[in-house]
Structures are given as C-alpha cells and as structure tokens.
C-alpha cells in the first residue's frame, strides 16, 4: 500500500515568507507526528496528533509554527515569517496507535527540505 | 527529559568487517529503545526495537542490538557488514508508558567500502 507522502519535496522561501508543508499519512493511521531535522542532526519532535486532536505541541520552536489536522487525516505544518534558522528537513510520520499507552511503529515520509534564503 | 547520545558520527568500514555503533540514553525509568536506518535516498525506517524481555534483540538484515540497563546503552552490532549497509543509523528512545513521543540521537553515518 501507499506509504506516508509529503509535499512539496523541496521548498525554497525568502526570509519572511509563509510556507505550508503537507503530509498525507497512511490510510487508517490514527497518530501523526511532525519532526524537524536540521543538517547533521537527528529528527527532533515538533508536534503530535491523535486523529484531529493535537495532543502535544511542546516541540514547536516558536509561535510562528502552527500545525493542523482538521479531519484527522491530512496534516499541514505552517511556518509564518520564515527565518534562516528554519531551514531543515521536515519529516512526517504516522502510526496505527490508538491509545497513549501502547506503541505502534511510526512510518516516516520522505520529508520536505526547506531552505530559507 | 530523556536524551540520546551517539558517539560515532562517521564510521568507515571495509566489507566483511564487524560493526558496533554506540548508543547511550539518559532517563532513569523504563524505556523503549529503537534503531532506525536511512539508506541513501530513502525514508527513515525501523531496524529493530526493544520493549522488554531478552535484552538481545535481532532486527532485519542481520543486525542486532543489546540493551544493557546498568550502562544505559543500546549498541547496534552486525558481524559482517556489506556495501549495502551504507546508510545513516539513528538510535531513539521512548519513555515506556508515556505516549508516542520518540527522542532521536544525532545519527551515525556508516560508509562501507567494497
């Protein structure tokens, strides 16, 4: 079946522009995660959804970052007034997990590489 | 909060050499541990995981990892690497009983020379 897809795969923005990054999770996956991966670093957690509910947004670096998943499927990560330090690969992952106490494997998408000039 | 350290940032091996990648975590409670791999041009994917039971876990492609609780370590091993193992490897930890959040290390790039 289809895996997690993300679009666009590459995005170049001028400093100050707003960007929107899209994630299509695997069909039926309840949980969805966003991670930020800076060059030479591991993925860092940004936010987590269970269905349409955003249960944790503690990793969002500033109020310029906003994520939504209005219908419990597709998710969008929006970055307002982009800065150079926002340049990174943004990864989306989804899992079947239904409960907070169990764990299911997270399946990752290919990522969106954002470059802010 | 939990954290993960991977001490080797870049490892170069010849084919058939043995591999051991170090991973240490900091968290005093019960954890779940993972190794993820990212082959060139591909998505991040799960290599193996430890939840409980036998501390020696086996994953895909001949990889294994050993959980040593007293050392807070979860090192990845493979007896004989192949050129196709060239990839970046990430160790990760999740607080057991917590929700889904996974904390990753900074990764180790493995280059296998034919």
Interface residues (C-beta under 8 A of the other chain):
Chain A: X3 X4 X31 X33 X35 X40 X41 X42 X43 X44 X45 X48 X55 X56 X91 X93 X95 X97 X100 X101 X103 X105 X106 X107 X108 X109 X110 X111
Chain B: X4 X6 X32 X43 X44 X45 X46 X49 X51 X90 X92 X94 X97 X98 X99 X100 X101 X102 X103 X104 X105 X106 X107
